[in-house]
Amino acid sequence: MLKQDRKEMANAVLKDLSAYKVCAVCGAIVDRSSETCPDCLAYRFIEDENAVSDKALDLAVKPQTALSHLDLEE
């Protein structure tokens, strides 16, 4: 995933924080309607908008260090 793609994804999340939550196991940002994390299959989430915002900001500036389900689809 390109750095610009990560910034665009982070901006989309920041525009609608209430639509997302953070996986408590791997830290992935997922759609609020997800019952399990698509990356690690965990079912525990942090739904606090401040946590989602913090993760989105990290997504925008930090380099990717792990594979996600999106990387495997390509």
Residue pairs with C-beta under 8 A, 6 or more apart in sequence:
1 64
1 68
1 70
1 71
3 63
6 59
6 60
6 64
7 60
9 29
9 59
10 56
10 57
10 59
10 60
11 60
13 19
13 20
13 29
13 52
13 55
13 56
13 59
14 53
14 56
14 57
17 49
17 52
17 53
17 56
18 32
18 49
19 31
19 32
20 29
20 30
20 31
20 32
20 52
20 56
21 29
21 30
21 31
21 32
21 34
21 45
21 46
21 47
21 52
22 28
22 29
22 30
22 45
22 46
22 47
22 51
22 52
22 55
23 29
23 30
23 37
23 39
23 40
23 42
23 44
23 45
23 46
24 42
24 44
24 45
24 46
25 37
25 40
25 42
25 44
26 37
26 39
26 40
26 42
26 66
27 55
28 37
28 38
28 39
28 40
28 68
29 52
29 55
29 56
29 59
30 37
30 38
30 45
32 47
34 45
35 43
36 42
36 43
37 43
37 45
38 68
38 69
39 68
39 69
46 52
